[in-house]
Amino acid sequence: MVVHRIYDPDDEPGYRVLVDRLWPRGLAKSDAALDEWLKDVAPSTELRRWYGHEPSRFAEFRRRYRDELEQPPASEAARYLRGLQQPRLVLLTATRDIERSGALVLCDRLAAMPPSPPLPLPPQP
């Protein structure tokens, strides 16, 4: 499992999932090299706005986002991702600072989860 920017070339093999709540600016959906967009696993709008990619807030953002990943619908979406039977999962984000991103927090959380059988994803509103 790896994290990449969606704007970078799609030369990373694997099942590519956009894990941002908002669609990336300046990227047409027809040009996006991805297999799935999973909004429910992204940080909530409130948390994303509070964080604002301020490096000094990252530790608290990580803690709060981990808490969100324990509650539905994020927990169900995370279990779905963990259960994907793909040779390699590529988590995509539009964020410039991947080292302080929700996608990296999610990647760490998924890696810590026990393997699970494939789960159907609940319908998204």
Backbone as CSV, one residue per row, in Angstrom:
resi,resn,N_x,N_y,N_z,CA_x,CA_y,CA_z,C_x,C_y,C_z
1,MET,0.847,-1.169,0.000,0.000,0.000,0.000,0.897,1.237,0.000
2,VAL,0.560,2.189,-0.871,1.341,3.418,-0.983,0.400,4.613,-1.131
3,VAL,0.947,5.799,-0.903,0.206,7.055,-1.062,0.886,7.860,-2.158
4,HIS,0.078,8.367,-3.092,0.594,9.197,-4.182,-0.354,10.367,-4.426
5,ARG,0.200,11.400,-5.042,-0.635,12.527,-5.467,-1.361,12.129,-6.745
6,ILE,-2.610,12.517,-6.840,-3.404,12.175,-8.022,-2.904,12.911,-9.260
7,TYR,-2.199,14.021,-9.068,-1.692,14.795,-10.195,-0.429,14.181,-10.810
8,ASP,0.215,13.285,-10.083,1.440,12.662,-10.584,1.097,11.628,-11.656
9,PRO,2.062,11.288,-12.509,1.808,10.258,-13.531,1.317,8.962,-12.880
10,ASP,0.473,8.256,-13.584,-0.134,7.040,-13.030,0.707,5.802,-13.316
11,ASP,2.017,5.921,-13.113,2.896,4.785,-13.384,3.022,3.838,-12.190
12,GLU,2.305,4.100,-11.125,2.318,3.228,-9.946,1.258,2.148,-10.143
13,PRO,1.677,0.881,-10.284,0.684,-0.170,-10.519,-0.143,-0.448,-9.272
14,GLY,-1.371,-0.845,-9.499,-2.239,-1.217,-8.391,-3.643,-0.680,-8.557
15,TYR,-4.456,-0.931,-7.550,-5.830,-0.450,-7.523,-5.797,0.945,-6.923
16,ARG,-6.179,1.940,-7.707,-6.003,3.352,-7.357,-7.306,3.937,-6.830
17,VAL,-7.262,4.408,-5.562,-8.449,4.926,-4.886,-8.189,6.353,-4.415
18,LEU,-9.028,7.288,-4.854,-8.968,8.666,-4.365,-9.612,8.695,-2.982
19,VAL,-8.878,9.178,-1.980,-9.359,9.165,-0.595,-9.553,10.582,-0.052
20,ASP,-9.844,11.533,-0.926,-10.164,12.908,-0.539,-11.668,13.101,-0.617
21,ARG,-12.194,13.976,0.223,-13.628,14.259,0.217,-14.005,15.151,-0.969
22,LEU,-13.097,16.040,-1.372,-13.361,16.955,-2.486,-12.630,16.486,-3.734
23,TRP,-13.247,16.734,-4.879,-12.590,16.385,-6.134,-11.404,17.328,-6.345
24,PRO,-10.260,16.830,-6.829,-9.058,17.657,-7.026,-9.280,18.773,-8.037
25,ARG,-8.823,19.952,-7.671,-8.952,21.123,-8.549,-8.199,20.917,-9.849
26,GLY,-8.815,21.377,-10.917,-8.156,21.388,-12.209,-8.005,20.035,-12.884
27,LEU,-8.614,19.011,-12.328,-8.503,17.672,-12.904,-9.881,17.218,-13.378
28,ALA,-9.996,16.985,-14.661,-11.258,16.486,-15.202,-11.439,15.035,-14.787
29,LYS,-12.654,14.680,-14.447,-12.912,13.297,-14.031,-12.529,12.307,-15.120
30,SER,-12.687,12.711,-16.353,-12.326,11.816,-17.462,-10.812,11.619,-17.581
31,ASP,-10.028,12.526,-16.997,-8.567,12.429,-17.058,-7.957,11.760,-15.831
32,ALA,-8.777,11.482,-14.834,-8.256,10.920,-13.584,-7.959,9.431,-13.754
33,ALA,-6.752,9.066,-13.422,-6.351,7.659,-13.491,-6.628,7.024,-12.135
34,LEU,-7.882,6.611,-11.949,-8.250,5.984,-10.691,-9.316,4.934,-10.934
35,ASP,-9.408,4.015,-9.982,-10.398,2.949,-10.073,-11.636,3.257,-9.249
36,GLU,-11.469,4.095,-8.227,-12.580,4.350,-7.315,-12.328,5.646,-6.564
37,TRP,-13.424,6.315,-6.188,-13.369,7.513,-5.343,-14.162,7.182,-4.093
38,LEU,-13.505,7.168,-2.955,-14.121,6.756,-1.699,-14.128,7.930,-0.725
39,LYS,-15.137,8.786,-0.839,-15.233,9.997,-0.017,-15.426,9.693,1.462
40,ASP,-16.158,8.623,1.776,-16.510,8.350,3.171,-15.310,8.050,4.061
41,VAL,-14.180,7.691,3.486,-13.003,7.377,4.287,-12.154,8.631,4.554
42,ALA,-12.484,9.726,3.913,-11.724,10.972,4.069,-12.081,11.665,5.387
43,PRO,-11.199,12.542,5.867,-11.537,13.325,7.059,-12.816,14.134,6.816
44,SER,-13.560,14.354,7.875,-14.793,15.135,7.761,-14.485,16.545,7.280
45,THR,-15.486,17.194,6.742,-15.328,18.572,6.277,-14.881,19.468,7.429
46,GLU,-15.486,19.292,8.597,-15.139,20.111,9.753,-13.666,19.934,10.135
47,LEU,-13.221,18.679,10.185,-11.833,18.413,10.557,-10.879,18.946,9.496
48,ARG,-11.218,18.737,8.253,-10.365,19.226,7.160,-10.221,20.740,7.228
49,ARG,-11.315,21.442,7.454,-11.256,22.902,7.537,-10.461,23.357,8.754
50,TRP,-10.658,22.680,9.887,-9.915,23.051,11.098,-8.411,22.880,10.867
51,TYR,-8.019,21.769,10.282,-6.606,21.473,10.062,-5.966,22.492,9.121
52,GLY,-6.576,22.719,7.981,-6.065,23.697,7.027,-4.622,23.460,6.609
53,HIS,-4.118,22.260,6.763,-2.743,21.887,6.411,-1.700,22.719,7.142
54,GLU,-2.048,23.120,8.364,-1.092,23.807,9.242,-0.198,22.752,9.887
55,PRO,1.095,22.738,9.578,1.973,21.703,10.136,1.905,21.607,11.666
56,SER,1.732,22.718,12.342,1.685,22.689,13.812,0.449,21.968,14.342
57,ARG,-0.562,21.765,13.511,-1.793,21.090,13.928,-1.829,19.612,13.536
58,PHE,-0.772,19.130,12.872,-0.837,17.784,12.331,-1.012,16.707,13.394
59,ALA,-0.323,16.788,14.500,-0.443,15.749,15.540,-1.888,15.655,16.040
60,GLU,-2.511,16.793,16.264,-3.905,16.781,16.722,-4.840,16.326,15.598
61,PHE,-4.559,16.744,14.371,-5.340,16.289,13.227,-5.290,14.767,13.125
62,ARG,-4.088,14.196,13.238,-3.923,12.749,13.158,-4.760,12.058,14.233
63,ARG,-4.717,12.573,15.454,-5.490,11.975,16.549,-6.983,12.031,16.258
64,ARG,-7.451,13.197,15.834,-8.887,13.355,15.551,-9.331,12.500,14.368
65,TYR,-8.504,12.431,13.341,-8.859,11.639,12.167,-8.891,10.159,12.516
66,ARG,-7.942,9.704,13.315,-7.981,8.306,13.759,-9.281,8.020,14.507
67,ASP,-9.721,8.969,15.324,-11.004,8.802,16.017,-12.152,8.690,15.015
68,GLU,-12.138,9.522,13.978,-13.176,9.457,12.941,-13.155,8.110,12.224
69,LEU,-11.974,7.560,12.037,-11.864,6.274,11.341,-12.414,5.113,12.158
70,GLU,-12.737,5.359,13.405,-13.333,4.327,14.264,-14.865,4.376,14.246
71,GLN,-15.431,5.396,13.594,-16.878,5.586,13.570,-17.409,5.475,12.138
72,PRO,-18.629,4.899,11.986,-19.227,4.870,10.647,-19.504,6.291,10.160
73,PRO,-19.460,6.548,8.901,-19.225,5.630,7.791,-17.743,5.407,7.486
74,ALA,-16.845,6.188,8.116,-15.418,6.051,7.822,-14.893,4.665,8.189
75,SER,-15.353,4.105,9.307,-14.868,2.785,9.726,-15.268,1.715,8.714
76,GLU,-16.477,1.812,8.175,-16.929,0.843,7.177,-16.127,0.980,5.882
77,ALA,-15.860,2.224,5.492,-15.078,2.451,4.276,-13.641,1.958,4.457
78,ALA,-13.070,2.140,5.646,-11.712,1.654,5.913,-11.679,0.128,5.875
79,ARG,-12.674,-0.518,6.471,-12.724,-1.990,6.425,-12.876,-2.484,4.987
80,TYR,-13.653,-1.763,4.207,-13.803,-2.105,2.789,-12.438,-2.038,2.083
81,LEU,-11.698,-0.946,2.300,-10.382,-0.812,1.671,-9.441,-1.919,2.133
82,ARG,-9.471,-2.222,3.417,-8.577,-3.260,3.958,-8.911,-4.625,3.360
83,GLY,-10.163,-4.831,3.014,-10.581,-6.114,2.476,-10.430,-6.266,0.978
84,LEU,-10.022,-5.206,0.292,-9.848,-5.310,-1.158,-8.812,-6.377,-1.486
85,GLN,-9.158,-7.220,-2.380,-8.261,-8.294,-2.795,-7.496,-7.843,-4.034
86,GLN,-6.676,-6.856,-3.851,-5.876,-6.312,-4.940,-4.404,-6.546,-4.631
87,PRO,-3.588,-6.716,-5.661,-2.172,-6.934,-5.396,-1.510,-5.732,-4.723
88,ARG,-2.002,-4.549,-5.006,-1.411,-3.346,-4.413,-2.458,-2.244,-4.397
89,LEU,-2.583,-1.596,-3.259,-3.534,-0.502,-3.096,-2.769,0.809,-3.149
90,VAL,-3.210,1.732,-4.015,-2.590,3.039,-4.149,-3.617,4.063,-3.680
91,LEU,-3.326,4.713,-2.554,-4.200,5.756,-2.021,-3.803,7.071,-2.672
92,LEU,-4.765,7.724,-3.306,-4.507,8.965,-4.034,-5.062,10.157,-3.276
93,THR,-4.316,11.250,-3.310,-4.739,12.493,-2.673,-4.265,13.663,-3.524
94,ALA,-4.939,14.796,-3.397,-4.516,16.005,-4.096,-3.558,16.823,-3.234
95,THR,-3.409,16.461,-1.991,-2.595,17.206,-1.041,-1.142,17.284,-1.485
96,ARG,-0.547,18.457,-1.346,0.863,18.623,-1.705,1.790,17.986,-0.681
97,ASP,1.463,18.126,0.587,2.321,17.633,1.668,1.829,16.253,2.108
98,ILE,2.250,15.232,1.404,1.787,13.870,1.690,2.196,13.426,3.083
99,GLU,3.353,13.887,3.552,3.845,13.457,4.869,2.968,13.963,6.015
100,ARG,2.153,14.963,5.767,1.232,15.473,6.786,-0.200,15.487,6.227
101,SER,-0.576,14.376,5.632,-1.884,14.302,4.981,-2.780,13.258,5.622
102,GLY,-4.060,13.407,5.386,-5.012,12.402,5.822,-4.761,11.071,5.140
103,ALA,-4.315,11.104,3.892,-4.040,9.855,3.170,-2.942,9.051,3.861
104,LEU,-1.929,9.719,4.391,-0.871,9.002,5.094,-1.386,8.429,6.414
105,VAL,-2.207,9.194,7.127,-2.811,8.693,8.368,-3.654,7.458,8.051
106,LEU,-4.436,7.535,6.988,-5.265,6.407,6.575,-4.403,5.201,6.211
107,CYS,-3.336,5.424,5.471,-2.436,4.337,5.079,-1.884,3.635,6.322
108,ASP,-1.444,4.401,7.295,-0.926,3.824,8.540,-2.005,3.032,9.263
109,ARG,-3.216,3.567,9.295,-4.324,2.888,9.975,-4.669,1.584,9.263
110,LEU,-4.731,1.607,7.941,-5.049,0.397,7.190,-3.977,-0.673,7.387
111,ALA,-2.724,-0.253,7.419,-1.635,-1.208,7.612,-1.708,-1.864,8.989
112,ALA,-2.246,-1.149,9.974,-2.345,-1.682,11.335,-3.570,-2.575,11.535
113,MET,-4.521,-2.512,10.613,-5.737,-3.309,10.733,-5.463,-4.759,10.344
114,PRO,-6.112,-5.710,11.023,-5.955,-7.096,10.596,-6.608,-7.289,9.227
115,PRO,-6.081,-8.200,8.439,-6.713,-8.470,7.138,-8.163,-8.896,7.344
116,SER,-8.989,-8.498,6.431,-10.398,-8.869,6.525,-10.868,-9.385,5.175
117,PRO,-11.943,-10.178,5.201,-12.492,-10.631,3.915,-13.083,-9.438,3.177
118,PRO,-13.207,-9.548,1.881,-13.803,-8.449,1.117,-15.197,-8.125,1.626
119,LEU,-15.451,-6.850,1.825,-16.743,-6.401,2.312,-17.404,-5.533,1.248
120,PRO,-18.722,-5.652,1.119,-19.399,-4.738,0.205,-19.398,-3.344,0.811
121,LEU,-19.242,-2.353,-0.010,-19.268,-0.974,0.460,-20.708,-0.519,0.548
122,PRO,-21.108,0.064,1.680,-22.468,0.593,1.775,-22.673,1.685,0.726
123,PRO,-23.890,1.823,0.222,-24.140,2.854,-0.787,-23.830,4.238,-0.236
124,GLN,-23.207,5.059,-1.065,-22.895,6.431,-0.659,-24.035,7.345,-1.091
125,PRO,-24.379,8.312,-0.242,-25.477,9.227,-0.603,-25.129,10.126,-1.753
